[in-house]
Amino acid sequence: MNRRVKIIINVVLTLVIVICIFSIGYKYFQYYRDSKNYSKVQIFKPKVQQNAGDNSNEDNLKRINSDYKMWFSVTGTDINYPVVQGKDNEFYLHNNFYREKSDSGTIFIDYRNNIDSDKNIIIYGHNMKNGTMFNKINDFKKEDNFKNGTIKILKNNKEYTYEVFSVFTVNENYVDLKINFVSDQDYINYINYLKQKSMYKKDIENNYNNILTLYTCSYEFNGARTIVCAVLK
């Protein structure tokens, strides 16, 4: 191997290393920026039992983003975010709560949902490798976390508690989540389907009138998705 070839190889290797370092550094910068942005938003987390008509925090959140619908948290985790609903299921995959481009995106409700009347509200979030957004949703695949799983929703100054009753992993090509039901029996059949799919079983005395379905990426195989379902207590 002559000297010129060695120089070219060294230059190429150096460029590859520089590009890799830059890519990793840029990724961590995005993580830092997104975490900082959500830290700013979290000071406006709505409070329960405020004075009648005092919607100041929700008003502030709606001023930042008119698509804001509710606040979402999971007990025992750092999942603690505003939730939006856009005109499609694409925009908030790639944009943060400030509508800025972001790998972390925003926690968002399926655009087809009517959050005031639908029995099943579907909520999406990225499984970020730095542990943010819906990353911890995958912890419900551990039995102890599943048994004690509790989700909180803050909406219109009221807090709603949901208990996890199903968790499973599925290929994205075979996800079968429903929002609309032709009858009460159709809805009951759907609840039974979710229970049967679950990795673990739990006895819950509840009429299942309202449920949440959480949807995020998983890494057991290509195209894996984690689905977590919880019922209003």
PyMOL commands that set and color helices and strands:
alter all, ss='L'
color gray80, all
select helices_A, chain A and resi 3-42+56-64+91-93+135-141+143-147+172-174+184-197
alter helices_A, ss='H'
color red, helices_A
select strands_A, chain A and resi 68-74+80-84+107-109+120-124+150-155+158-171+211-217+224-232
alter strands_A, ss='S'
color yellow, strands_A
deselect
rebuild
show_as cartoon
